[in-house]
Protein backbone atom coordinates (compact mmCIF):
# COMPACT_ATOMS: atom_id res chain seq x y z
CA UNK A 1 0.00 0.00 0.00
CA UNK A 2 1.25 3.47 -0.83
CA UNK A 3 1.64 6.36 1.57
CA UNK A 4 -0.95 8.50 -0.25
CA UNK A 5 -2.96 9.91 2.64
CA UNK A 6 -5.06 12.40 0.72
CA UNK A 7 -8.81 11.77 0.82
CA UNK A 8 -10.80 10.69 -2.22
CA UNK A 9 -14.43 10.00 -3.03
CA UNK A 10 -15.42 7.31 -5.53
CA UNK A 11 -18.90 7.19 -7.06
CA UNK A 12 -19.63 3.60 -7.88
CA UNK A 13 -22.04 1.07 -9.30
CA UNK A 14 -21.64 -2.71 -9.32
CA UNK A 15 -19.14 -4.94 -11.09
CA UNK A 16 -17.21 -2.39 -13.17
CA UNK A 17 -17.09 0.19 -10.42
CA UNK A 18 -16.15 -2.40 -7.81
CA UNK A 19 -13.02 -3.29 -9.79
CA UNK A 20 -11.68 0.24 -9.62
CA UNK A 21 -12.84 0.59 -6.03
CA UNK A 22 -10.73 -2.44 -5.17
CA UNK A 23 -7.72 -0.89 -6.88
CA UNK A 24 -8.20 2.36 -4.99
CA UNK A 25 -8.56 0.47 -1.72
CA UNK A 26 -5.17 -1.12 -2.32
CA UNK A 27 -3.30 2.15 -2.85
CA UNK A 28 -5.02 4.43 -0.32
CA UNK A 29 -4.63 4.30 3.43
CA UNK A 30 -7.64 3.34 5.61
CA UNK A 31 -9.83 6.39 6.13
CA UNK A 32 -8.71 8.02 2.89
CA UNK A 33 -11.29 6.45 0.56
CA UNK A 34 -15.05 6.83 0.66
CA UNK A 35 -17.03 4.74 -1.81
CA UNK A 36 -20.56 5.98 -2.38
CA UNK A 37 -22.63 3.28 -4.05
CA UNK A 38 -25.75 3.39 -6.19
CA UNK A 39 -28.92 2.08 -4.51
CA UNK A 40 -31.26 2.54 -7.45
CA UNK A 41 -30.87 -1.16 -8.22
CA UNK A 42 -32.18 -2.14 -4.78
CA UNK A 43 -35.42 -4.07 -4.57
CA UNK A 44 -37.39 -6.39 -2.31
CA UNK A 45 -37.33 -10.12 -3.07
CA UNK A 46 -38.49 -13.05 -0.94
CA UNK A 47 -39.05 -10.61 1.90
CA UNK A 48 -35.45 -9.40 1.80
CA UNK A 49 -33.96 -6.05 0.79
CA UNK A 50 -31.53 -6.80 -2.03
CA UNK A 51 -28.76 -4.21 -2.55
CA UNK A 52 -26.86 -5.59 -5.56
CA UNK A 53 -24.32 -2.81 -6.00
CA UNK A 54 -23.53 -2.39 -2.32
CA UNK A 55 -23.09 -6.14 -1.96
CA UNK A 56 -20.89 -6.43 -5.04
CA UNK A 57 -18.58 -3.70 -3.74
CA UNK A 58 -18.63 -5.25 -0.26
CA UNK A 59 -17.81 -8.75 -1.49
CA UNK A 60 -15.12 -7.42 -3.82
CA UNK A 61 -13.29 -5.42 -1.17
CA UNK A 62 -13.56 -8.24 1.37
CA UNK A 63 -12.03 -10.71 -1.08
CA UNK A 64 -14.97 -13.12 -1.15
CA UNK A 65 -16.55 -12.19 -4.49
CA UNK A 66 -17.07 -14.83 -7.18
CA UNK A 67 -14.27 -13.60 -9.39
CA UNK A 68 -15.38 -15.13 -12.69
CA UNK A 69 -18.71 -13.30 -12.78
CA UNK A 70 -17.76 -10.38 -10.56
CA UNK A 71 -20.78 -10.61 -8.26
CA UNK A 72 -22.11 -12.95 -5.60
CA UNK A 73 -20.08 -15.03 -3.16
CA UNK A 74 -17.26 -17.39 -4.04
CA UNK A 75 -17.69 -21.11 -3.22
CA UNK A 76 -21.43 -20.63 -3.02
CA UNK A 77 -24.08 -23.29 -2.47
CA UNK A 78 -27.74 -23.17 -3.46
CA UNK A 79 -29.66 -25.30 -0.97
CA UNK A 80 -32.08 -22.59 0.10
CA UNK A 81 -32.91 -21.60 -3.47
CA UNK A 82 -33.46 -25.24 -4.42
CA UNK A 83 -36.04 -25.50 -1.66
CA UNK A 84 -37.62 -22.17 -2.64
CA UNK A 85 -38.11 -23.58 -6.13
CA UNK A 86 -39.56 -26.81 -4.75
CA UNK A 87 -42.04 -24.76 -2.74
CA UNK A 88 -43.11 -22.76 -5.79
CA UNK A 89 -41.24 -19.56 -4.97
CA UNK A 90 -39.53 -17.26 -7.44
CA UNK A 91 -35.95 -18.17 -8.25
CA UNK A 92 -35.13 -15.90 -11.21
CA UNK A 93 -32.91 -13.80 -8.96
CA UNK A 94 -30.10 -16.07 -7.83
CA UNK A 95 -29.34 -15.83 -4.11
CA UNK A 96 -26.83 -18.34 -2.78
CA UNK A 97 -26.79 -19.61 0.79
CA UNK A 98 -23.91 -17.38 1.93
CA UNK A 99 -25.48 -14.41 0.19
CA UNK A 100 -28.78 -15.05 1.93
CA UNK A 101 -26.98 -14.96 5.28
CA UNK A 102 -25.95 -11.35 4.64
CA UNK A 103 -29.48 -10.46 3.57
CA UNK A 104 -30.96 -11.99 6.72
CA UNK A 105 -28.59 -9.94 8.86
CA UNK A 106 -29.48 -6.81 6.88
CA UNK A 107 -33.20 -7.43 7.32
CA UNK A 108 -32.76 -8.02 11.05
CA UNK A 109 -30.77 -4.83 11.57
CA UNK A 110 -33.17 -2.74 9.50
CA UNK A 111 -36.06 -4.14 11.55
CA UNK A 112 -34.26 -2.90 14.67
CA UNK A 113 -34.43 0.62 13.27
CA UNK A 114 -30.92 1.02 11.88
CA UNK A 115 -30.52 2.97 8.66
CA UNK A 116 -29.12 1.37 5.52
CA UNK A 117 -25.91 3.35 6.08
CA UNK A 118 -25.60 2.00 9.63
CA UNK A 119 -26.33 -1.55 8.49
CA UNK A 120 -23.79 -1.32 5.68
CA UNK A 121 -21.13 0.02 8.05
CA UNK A 122 -21.75 -2.82 10.50
CA UNK A 123 -21.56 -5.48 7.77
CA UNK A 124 -18.40 -4.04 6.22
CA UNK A 125 -16.71 -3.91 9.63
CA UNK A 126 -17.62 -7.56 10.17
CA UNK A 127 -15.91 -8.39 6.86
CA UNK A 128 -12.78 -6.43 7.86
CA UNK A 129 -13.17 -3.74 5.20
CA UNK A 130 -11.28 -0.65 6.32
CA UNK A 131 -12.67 1.79 3.75
CA UNK A 132 -16.09 3.43 3.99
CA UNK A 133 -18.79 1.95 1.76
CA UNK A 134 -21.80 4.25 1.88
CA UNK A 135 -25.21 4.01 0.20
CA UNK A 136 -26.09 7.11 -1.77
CA UNK A 137 -29.30 7.45 0.28
CA UNK A 138 -31.02 5.73 3.18
CA UNK A 139 -34.36 6.35 1.49
CA UNK A 140 -35.77 3.95 -1.11
CA UNK A 141 -34.99 4.91 -4.72
CA UNK A 142 -35.93 2.51 -7.48
CA UNK A 143 -34.60 2.67 -11.02
CA UNK A 144 -37.25 1.91 -13.62
CA UNK A 145 -36.93 1.57 -17.37
CA UNK A 146 -39.53 2.66 -19.88
CA UNK A 147 -40.04 -0.16 -22.37
CA UNK A 148 -42.54 -0.97 -25.07
CA UNK A 149 -45.81 -1.43 -23.24
CA UNK A 150 -45.01 0.37 -20.02
CA UNK A 151 -42.55 0.63 -17.17
CA UNK A 152 -40.40 -2.19 -15.82
CA UNK A 153 -38.40 -2.35 -12.59
CA UNK A 154 -34.68 -2.45 -13.22
CA UNK A 155 -34.02 -5.93 -11.84
CA UNK A 156 -36.80 -7.43 -13.92
CA UNK A 157 -35.25 -5.80 -16.97
CA UNK A 158 -31.65 -6.62 -16.08
CA UNK A 159 -31.92 -10.11 -14.58
CA UNK A 160 -35.30 -11.60 -15.42
CA UNK A 161 -35.50 -10.25 -18.99
CA UNK A 162 -31.69 -10.26 -19.53
CA UNK A 163 -31.74 -6.68 -20.88
CA UNK A 164 -33.71 -7.78 -23.94
CA UNK A 165 -36.51 -5.15 -24.02
CA UNK A 166 -35.75 -1.94 -25.87
CA UNK A 167 -35.37 1.03 -23.55
CA UNK A 168 -37.10 4.30 -24.35
CA UNK A 169 -36.28 6.07 -21.09
CA UNK A 170 -35.01 5.66 -17.55
CA UNK A 171 -36.38 7.14 -14.36
CA UNK A 172 -35.48 6.99 -10.66
CA UNK A 173 -38.64 6.61 -8.61
CA UNK A 174 -38.46 8.35 -5.25
CA UNK A 175 -35.28 10.32 -5.92
CA UNK A 176 -36.96 13.73 -5.75
CA UNK A 177 -38.04 13.16 -2.13
CA UNK A 178 -34.98 11.18 -1.05
CA UNK A 179 -32.30 12.62 1.20
CA UNK A 180 -28.67 12.20 0.28
CA UNK A 181 -27.00 10.04 2.91
CA UNK A 182 -25.07 11.95 5.56
CA UNK A 183 -21.91 10.01 4.69
CA UNK A 184 -22.19 11.12 1.06
CA UNK A 185 -22.72 14.76 2.00
CA UNK A 186 -19.93 14.56 4.54
CA UNK A 187 -17.48 13.22 1.96
CA UNK A 188 -18.40 15.96 -0.53
CA UNK A 189 -17.91 18.65 2.10
CA UNK A 190 -14.73 17.21 3.63
CA UNK A 191 -12.10 19.97 3.64
CA UNK A 192 -9.41 17.31 3.14
CA UNK A 193 -11.02 15.95 -0.05
CA UNK A 194 -8.45 15.85 -2.86
CA UNK A 195 -10.60 14.57 -5.69
CA UNK A 196 -13.65 12.67 -6.89
CA UNK A 197 -13.53 9.63 -9.17
CA UNK A 198 -16.57 8.52 -11.14
CA UNK A 199 -15.91 4.82 -11.65
CA UNK A 200 -16.43 3.08 -15.02
CA UNK A 201 -19.95 2.11 -14.08
CA UNK A 202 -23.00 2.38 -16.33
CA UNK A 203 -23.64 6.15 -16.51
CA UNK A 204 -27.41 5.77 -16.82
CA UNK A 205 -28.11 2.96 -14.37
CA UNK A 206 -25.36 3.35 -11.78
CA UNK A 207 -24.10 6.95 -11.75
CA UNK A 208 -27.10 9.03 -12.81
CA UNK A 209 -29.19 7.91 -9.81
CA UNK A 210 -26.52 9.39 -7.52
CA UNK A 211 -26.38 12.57 -9.55
CA UNK A 212 -30.18 12.85 -9.49
CA UNK A 213 -30.26 13.19 -5.71
CA UNK A 214 -31.25 16.73 -4.72
CA UNK A 215 -28.20 18.97 -4.55
CA UNK A 216 -25.55 16.42 -5.50
CA UNK A 217 -24.84 17.64 -9.04
CA UNK A 218 -24.68 21.21 -7.78
CA UNK A 219 -22.17 20.26 -5.09
CA UNK A 220 -19.99 18.44 -7.60
CA UNK A 221 -20.01 21.44 -9.92
CA UNK A 222 -18.87 23.77 -7.15
CA UNK A 223 -16.11 21.59 -5.73
CA UNK A 224 -12.67 23.18 -5.75
CA UNK A 225 -11.01 19.79 -6.36
CA UNK A 226 -10.85 17.80 -9.61
CA UNK A 227 -13.67 15.45 -10.56
CA UNK A 228 -12.65 12.80 -13.08
CA UNK A 229 -14.69 10.09 -14.78
CA UNK A 230 -13.38 6.81 -16.12
CA UNK A 231 -15.22 5.99 -19.32
CA UNK A 232 -16.99 2.60 -19.47
CA UNK A 233 -16.60 2.58 -23.26
CA UNK A 234 -13.58 0.99 -24.96
CA UNK A 235 -13.28 1.00 -28.73
CA UNK A 236 -16.98 1.65 -29.28
CA UNK A 237 -18.08 -1.13 -26.94
CA UNK A 238 -19.00 -1.45 -23.29
CA UNK A 239 -16.63 -3.57 -21.25
CA UNK A 240 -19.54 -5.16 -19.41
CA UNK A 241 -23.29 -4.79 -19.18
CA UNK A 242 -25.88 -2.98 -21.32
CA UNK A 243 -24.23 0.46 -21.51
CA UNK A 244 -23.67 0.37 -25.27
CA UNK A 245 -27.13 -1.10 -25.91
CA UNK A 246 -28.77 1.63 -23.86
CA UNK A 247 -26.80 4.36 -25.60
CA UNK A 248 -27.88 3.08 -29.00
CA UNK A 249 -31.52 2.78 -27.93
CA UNK A 250 -31.45 6.33 -26.56
CA UNK A 251 -30.04 7.53 -29.92
CA UNK A 252 -26.58 8.22 -28.53
CA UNK A 253 -23.40 7.23 -30.37
CA UNK A 254 -21.28 4.70 -28.51
CA UNK A 255 -18.25 6.98 -28.34
CA UNK A 256 -16.01 8.76 -25.88
CA UNK A 257 -17.49 12.02 -27.13
CA UNK A 258 -20.94 10.88 -25.98
CA UNK A 259 -19.59 10.02 -22.53
CA UNK A 260 -17.96 13.45 -22.35
CA UNK A 261 -21.28 15.02 -23.35
CA UNK A 262 -23.08 13.06 -20.66
CA UNK A 263 -20.79 14.32 -17.91
CA UNK A 264 -20.46 17.83 -19.37
CA UNK A 265 -20.12 20.43 -16.62
CA UNK A 266 -19.65 17.84 -13.89
CA UNK A 267 -16.14 16.57 -14.56
CA UNK A 268 -12.87 18.33 -15.16
CA UNK A 269 -11.21 15.27 -16.64
CA UNK A 270 -12.07 12.09 -18.54
CA UNK A 271 -9.99 8.92 -18.58
CA UNK A 272 -10.30 6.88 -21.76
CA UNK A 273 -8.73 3.65 -22.88
CA UNK A 274 -5.54 3.70 -24.93
CA UNK A 275 -7.35 2.18 -27.93
CA UNK A 276 -9.32 5.43 -28.19
CA UNK A 277 -6.23 7.63 -28.06
CA UNK A 278 -7.04 9.12 -31.47
CA UNK A 279 -10.08 10.87 -29.97
CA UNK A 280 -8.08 12.53 -27.20
CA UNK A 281 -6.94 15.59 -29.13
CA UNK A 282 -10.50 16.56 -30.08
CA UNK A 283 -11.82 15.87 -26.60
CA UNK A 284 -9.02 17.94 -25.10
CA UNK A 285 -10.67 21.03 -26.56
CA UNK A 286 -13.50 20.52 -24.07
CA UNK A 287 -11.92 18.95 -20.98
CA UNK A 288 -8.73 17.33 -19.79
CA UNK A 289 -8.25 13.82 -21.15
CA UNK A 290 -5.92 11.07 -19.96
CA UNK A 291 -5.41 7.80 -21.82
CA UNK A 292 -4.64 4.60 -19.98
CA UNK A 293 -5.42 0.90 -20.00
CA UNK A 294 -8.90 0.90 -18.47
CA UNK A 295 -9.75 -2.79 -18.91
CA UNK A 296 -9.28 -4.51 -15.55
CA UNK A 297 -9.08 -8.29 -15.63
CA UNK A 298 -6.73 -8.79 -12.68
CA UNK A 299 -5.71 -7.05 -9.48
CA UNK A 300 -2.53 -5.63 -11.00
CA UNK A 301 -4.55 -3.82 -13.64
CA UNK A 302 -7.04 -2.55 -11.04
CA UNK A 303 -4.24 -1.12 -8.92
CA UNK A 304 -2.52 0.37 -11.97
CA UNK A 305 -5.69 2.16 -13.08
CA UNK A 306 -6.26 3.41 -9.54
CA UNK A 307 -2.79 4.92 -9.51
CA UNK A 308 -3.42 6.49 -12.92
CA UNK A 309 -6.63 8.07 -11.60
CA UNK A 310 -4.85 9.56 -8.62
CA UNK A 311 -2.01 10.86 -10.77
CA UNK A 312 -4.53 12.41 -13.18
CA UNK A 313 -6.30 14.17 -10.31
CA UNK A 314 -2.97 15.38 -8.97
CA UNK A 315 -1.99 16.82 -12.36
CA UNK A 316 -5.31 18.65 -12.69
CA UNK A 317 -5.03 20.03 -9.19
CA UNK A 318 -1.55 21.41 -9.84
CA UNK A 319 -2.63 23.00 -13.12
CA UNK A 320 -5.63 24.76 -11.64
RAKA-V844101 format. One record per residue. N is the residue number from 1. PHI is phi in radians with two decimals (NA if undefined). D_LAST is the distance of its C-alpha to the last C-alpha in Angstrom with 2 decimals. Layout:
n->N phi->PHI d_last->D_LAST
n->N phi->PHI d_last->D_LAST
//
This chain:
n->1 phi->NA d_last->27.94
n->2 phi->-1.36 d_last->24.85
n->3 phi->-1.75 d_last->23.79
n->4 phi->-1.24 d_last->20.40
n->5 phi->-1.92 d_last->20.78
n->6 phi->-1.21 d_last->17.49
n->7 phi->-1.75 d_last->18.28
n->8 phi->-2.37 d_last->17.71
n->9 phi->-2.07 d_last->19.22
n->10 phi->-1.94 d_last->20.93
n->11 phi->-1.76 d_last->22.50
n->12 phi->-2.50 d_last->25.65
n->13 phi->-1.81 d_last->28.92
n->14 phi->-1.60 d_last->31.88
n->15 phi->-1.01 d_last->32.64
n->16 phi->-1.10 d_last->29.56
n->17 phi->-1.14 d_last->27.14
n->18 phi->-1.10 d_last->29.38
n->19 phi->-1.09 d_last->29.07
n->20 phi->-1.22 d_last->25.34
n->21 phi->-1.02 d_last->25.84
n->22 phi->-1.10 d_last->28.42
n->23 phi->-1.02 d_last->26.18
n->24 phi->-1.09 d_last->23.51
n->25 phi->-1.15 d_last->26.40
n->26 phi->-1.46 d_last->27.52
n->27 phi->-1.92 d_last->24.37
n->28 phi->-1.91 d_last->23.28
n->29 phi->-1.20 d_last->25.44
n->30 phi->-0.93 d_last->27.57
n->31 phi->1.58 d_last->25.91
n->32 phi->-1.78 d_last->22.39
n->33 phi->-2.22 d_last->22.73
n->34 phi->-2.02 d_last->23.71
n->35 phi->-1.94 d_last->25.05
n->36 phi->-1.68 d_last->25.73
n->37 phi->-2.00 d_last->28.43
n->38 phi->-1.03 d_last->29.86
n->39 phi->-2.08 d_last->33.28
n->40 phi->-1.15 d_last->34.18
n->41 phi->-1.40 d_last->36.35
n->42 phi->-1.08 d_last->38.42
n->43 phi->-2.82 d_last->42.06
n->44 phi->-1.75 d_last->45.46
n->45 phi->-2.60 d_last->47.91
n->46 phi->0.94 d_last->51.23
n->47 phi->1.37 d_last->50.52
n->48 phi->-2.03 d_last->47.29
n->49 phi->-1.47 d_last->43.67
n->50 phi->-1.69 d_last->41.95
n->51 phi->-2.13 d_last->38.17
n->52 phi->-1.00 d_last->37.54
n->53 phi->-1.25 d_last->33.79
n->54 phi->-1.02 d_last->33.84
n->55 phi->-1.20 d_last->36.80
n->56 phi->-1.11 d_last->35.35
n->57 phi->-1.13 d_last->32.26
n->58 phi->-1.08 d_last->34.63
n->59 phi->-1.14 d_last->37.08
n->60 phi->-1.15 d_last->34.45
n->61 phi->-1.26 d_last->32.85
n->62 phi->-1.54 d_last->36.35
n->63 phi->1.40 d_last->37.56
n->64 phi->-2.02 d_last->40.41
n->65 phi->-1.23 d_last->39.19
n->66 phi->-1.30 d_last->41.45
n->67 phi->-1.17 d_last->39.39
n->68 phi->-1.16 d_last->41.08
n->69 phi->-1.76 d_last->40.27
n->70 phi->1.50 d_last->37.19
n->71 phi->-2.55 d_last->38.63
n->72 phi->1.32 d_last->41.60
n->73 phi->-1.62 d_last->43.18
n->74 phi->-1.27 d_last->44.39
n->75 phi->0.90 d_last->48.17
n->76 phi->-1.46 d_last->48.83
n->77 phi->-2.19 d_last->52.29
n->78 phi->-2.32 d_last->53.42
n->79 phi->-1.11 d_last->56.55
n->80 phi->-1.11 d_last->55.50
n->81 phi->-1.12 d_last->54.41
n->82 phi->-1.04 d_last->57.68
n->83 phi->-1.29 d_last->59.59
n->84 phi->-1.04 d_last->57.52
n->85 phi->-1.11 d_last->58.51
n->86 phi->-1.09 d_last->62.12
n->87 phi->-1.56 d_last->62.11
n->88 phi->1.53 d_last->60.81
n->89 phi->-1.44 d_last->57.25
n->90 phi->-1.40 d_last->54.16
n->91 phi->-2.21 d_last->52.67
n->92 phi->-1.18 d_last->50.25
n->93 phi->-1.74 d_last->47.31
n->94 phi->-1.41 d_last->47.76
n->95 phi->-2.04 d_last->47.61
n->96 phi->-1.38 d_last->48.85
n->97 phi->-1.07 d_last->50.71
n->98 phi->-1.17 d_last->47.90
n->99 phi->-1.12 d_last->45.48
n->100 phi->-1.09 d_last->48.02
n->101 phi->-1.02 d_last->48.17
n->102 phi->-1.08 d_last->44.52
n->103 phi->-1.20 d_last->45.18
n->104 phi->-1.17 d_last->48.27
n->105 phi->-1.11 d_last->46.39
n->106 phi->-1.05 d_last->43.69
n->107 phi->-1.07 d_last->46.44
n->108 phi->-1.10 d_last->48.23
n->109 phi->-1.21 d_last->45.24
n->110 phi->-1.11 d_last->44.30
n->111 phi->-1.16 d_last->47.95
n->112 phi->-1.42 d_last->47.72
n->113 phi->1.77 d_last->45.09
n->114 phi->-1.29 d_last->41.92
n->115 phi->-1.37 d_last->38.82
n->116 phi->-1.07 d_last->37.33
n->117 phi->-1.10 d_last->34.41
n->118 phi->-1.15 d_last->37.01
n->119 phi->-1.12 d_last->39.07
n->120 phi->-1.09 d_last->36.19
n->121 phi->-1.09 d_last->35.22
n->122 phi->-1.17 d_last->38.87
n->123 phi->-1.17 d_last->39.31
n->124 phi->-1.15 d_last->36.22
n->125 phi->-1.11 d_last->37.39
n->126 phi->-1.10 d_last->40.80
n->127 phi->-1.67 d_last->39.33
n->128 phi->1.08 d_last->37.48
n->129 phi->-1.56 d_last->33.95
n->130 phi->-1.83 d_last->31.63
n->131 phi->-2.13 d_last->28.53
n->132 phi->-1.35 d_last->28.44
n->133 phi->-1.91 d_last->29.55
n->134 phi->-2.22 d_last->29.41
n->135 phi->-1.16 d_last->30.90
n->136 phi->-1.12 d_last->28.77
n->137 phi->-2.68 d_last->31.66
n->138 phi->-1.58 d_last->35.02
n->139 phi->-1.61 d_last->36.57
n->140 phi->-1.22 d_last->38.12
n->141 phi->-2.25 d_last->36.12
n->142 phi->-2.21 d_last->37.83
n->143 phi->-1.26 d_last->36.44
n->144 phi->-2.25 d_last->39.07
n->145 phi->-1.98 d_last->39.39
n->146 phi->-1.55 d_last->41.31
n->147 phi->-2.16 d_last->43.82
n->148 phi->-1.07 d_last->46.96
n->149 phi->1.80 d_last->49.35
n->150 phi->2.57 d_last->47.08
n->151 phi->-2.03 d_last->44.46
n->152 phi->-2.23 d_last->44.19
n->153 phi->-1.12 d_last->42.54
n->154 phi->-1.04 d_last->39.84
n->155 phi->-1.16 d_last->41.81
n->156 phi->-1.15 d_last->44.87
n->157 phi->-1.16 d_last->42.89
n->158 phi->-1.32 d_last->41.01
n->159 phi->-1.74 d_last->43.77
n->160 phi->-1.19 d_last->47.09
n->161 phi->-1.71 d_last->46.61
n->162 phi->0.93 d_last->44.36
n->163 phi->1.09 d_last->41.90
n->164 phi->-1.32 d_last->44.71
n->165 phi->-1.10 d_last->44.74
n->166 phi->-1.28 d_last->42.70
n->167 phi->-1.69 d_last->39.87
n->168 phi->-1.90 d_last->39.63
n->169 phi->-3.10 d_last->37.13
n->170 phi->-2.35 d_last->35.54
n->171 phi->-2.42 d_last->35.55
n->172 phi->-2.15 d_last->34.76
n->173 phi->-1.11 d_last->37.80
n->174 phi->1.62 d_last->37.26
n->175 phi->-1.21 d_last->33.47
n->176 phi->-1.12 d_last->33.74
n->177 phi->-1.70 d_last->35.71
n->178 phi->-1.33 d_last->34.04
n->179 phi->-1.73 d_last->32.00
n->180 phi->-1.13 d_last->28.83
n->181 phi->-1.06 d_last->29.76
n->182 phi->-1.10 d_last->28.96
n->183 phi->-1.14 d_last->27.38
n->184 phi->-1.17 d_last->24.94
n->185 phi->-1.08 d_last->24.05
n->186 phi->-1.08 d_last->23.89
n->187 phi->-1.16 d_last->21.42
n->188 phi->-1.14 d_last->19.08
n->189 phi->-1.69 d_last->19.42
n->190 phi->-1.12 d_last->19.32
n->191 phi->-1.17 d_last->17.27
n->192 phi->-1.65 d_last->16.98
n->193 phi->-1.12 d_last->15.53
n->194 phi->-1.81 d_last->12.82
n->195 phi->3.09 d_last->12.81
n->196 phi->-2.12 d_last->15.27
n->197 phi->-2.08 d_last->17.25
n->198 phi->-1.57 d_last->19.60
n->199 phi->-1.18 d_last->22.43
n->200 phi->-1.32 d_last->24.46
n->201 phi->-1.65 d_last->26.92
n->202 phi->-1.02 d_last->28.72
n->203 phi->-1.04 d_last->26.36
n->204 phi->-1.50 d_last->29.37
n->205 phi->-1.74 d_last->31.44
n->206 phi->-1.98 d_last->29.12
n->207 phi->-1.68 d_last->25.67
n->208 phi->-1.01 d_last->26.64
n->209 phi->-1.05 d_last->29.03
n->210 phi->-1.13 d_last->26.27
n->211 phi->-1.21 d_last->24.16
n->212 phi->-1.39 d_last->27.38
n->213 phi->-1.09 d_last->27.85
n->214 phi->-0.94 d_last->27.73
n->215 phi->1.55 d_last->24.36
n->216 phi->-1.20 d_last->22.46
n->217 phi->-1.05 d_last->20.65
n->218 phi->-1.13 d_last->19.77
n->219 phi->-1.11 d_last->18.36
n->220 phi->-1.09 d_last->16.21
n->221 phi->-1.17 d_last->14.86
n->222 phi->-1.74 d_last->14.02
n->223 phi->-1.10 d_last->12.45
n->224 phi->-1.59 d_last->9.32
n->225 phi->-1.96 d_last->9.03
n->226 phi->-1.12 d_last->8.94
n->227 phi->-2.08 d_last->12.35
n->228 phi->-2.12 d_last->13.95
n->229 phi->-2.03 d_last->17.53
n->230 phi->-1.75 d_last->20.06
n->231 phi->-1.18 d_last->22.44
n->232 phi->-1.49 d_last->26.10
n->233 phi->-1.76 d_last->27.34
n->234 phi->-2.34 d_last->28.38
n->235 phi->1.03 d_last->30.25
n->236 phi->1.38 d_last->31.21
n->237 phi->-2.34 d_last->32.55
n->238 phi->-1.50 d_last->31.65
n->239 phi->-1.09 d_last->31.87
n->240 phi->-2.68 d_last->33.90
n->241 phi->1.48 d_last->35.25
n->242 phi->-1.61 d_last->35.69
n->243 phi->-0.97 d_last->32.16
n->244 phi->-1.11 d_last->33.26
n->245 phi->-1.07 d_last->36.53
n->246 phi->-1.15 d_last->34.93
n->247 phi->-1.04 d_last->32.55
n->248 phi->-1.11 d_last->35.59
n->249 phi->-1.23 d_last->37.67
n->250 phi->-1.66 d_last->35.05
n->251 phi->1.07 d_last->35.03
n->252 phi->-1.97 d_last->31.59
n->253 phi->-1.21 d_last->31.21
n->254 phi->-1.53 d_last->30.53
n->255 phi->-2.42 d_last->27.47
n->256 phi->-1.16 d_last->23.80
n->257 phi->-1.06 d_last->23.30
n->258 phi->-1.18 d_last->25.15
n->259 phi->-1.15 d_last->23.04
n->260 phi->-1.07 d_last->19.86
n->261 phi->-1.06 d_last->21.84
n->262 phi->-1.11 d_last->22.87
n->263 phi->-1.72 d_last->19.45
n->264 phi->-0.94 d_last->18.11
n->265 phi->1.50 d_last->15.92
n->266 phi->-1.74 d_last->15.80
n->267 phi->-2.01 d_last->13.65
n->268 phi->-1.74 d_last->10.30
n->269 phi->-2.66 d_last->12.10
n->270 phi->-2.23 d_last->15.80
n->271 phi->-1.71 d_last->17.83
n->272 phi->-2.17 d_last->21.07
n->273 phi->-1.27 d_last->24.12
n->274 phi->-1.05 d_last->24.91
n->275 phi->-1.18 d_last->27.90
n->276 phi->-1.80 d_last->25.72
n->277 phi->-1.00 d_last->23.74
n->278 phi->-1.09 d_last->25.29
n->279 phi->-1.50 d_last->23.42
n->280 phi->-1.11 d_last->19.94
n->281 phi->-1.10 d_last->19.79
n->282 phi->-1.21 d_last->20.76
n->283 phi->-1.12 d_last->18.47
n->284 phi->-1.09 d_last->15.47
n->285 phi->-1.26 d_last->16.18
n->286 phi->-1.92 d_last->15.31
n->287 phi->-2.80 d_last->12.67
n->288 phi->-1.21 d_last->11.46
n->289 phi->-2.24 d_last->14.73
n->290 phi->-2.24 d_last->16.02
n->291 phi->-1.73 d_last->19.78
n->292 phi->-2.80 d_last->21.84
n->293 phi->-1.44 d_last->25.29
n->294 phi->-1.75 d_last->25.04
n->295 phi->-1.43 d_last->28.79
n->296 phi->-2.06 d_last->29.75
n->297 phi->-1.88 d_last->33.47
n->298 phi->-2.57 d_last->33.58
n->299 phi->-1.10 d_last->31.89
n->300 phi->-1.01 d_last->30.56
n->301 phi->-1.19 d_last->28.67
n->302 phi->-1.15 d_last->27.36
n->303 phi->-1.16 d_last->26.06
n->304 phi->-1.07 d_last->24.59
n->305 phi->-1.17 d_last->22.65
n->306 phi->-1.04 d_last->21.46
n->307 phi->-1.11 d_last->20.16
n->308 phi->-1.10 d_last->18.45
n->309 phi->-1.07 d_last->16.72
n->310 phi->-1.16 d_last->15.52
n->311 phi->-1.15 d_last->14.39
n->312 phi->-1.10 d_last->12.49
n->313 phi->-1.04 d_last->10.70
n->314 phi->-1.08 d_last->10.11
n->315 phi->-1.17 d_last->8.76
n->316 phi->-1.21 d_last->6.21
n->317 phi->-1.14 d_last->5.37
n->318 phi->-1.24 d_last->5.58
n->319 phi->-1.56 d_last->3.78
n->320 phi->-1.41 d_last->0.00
//
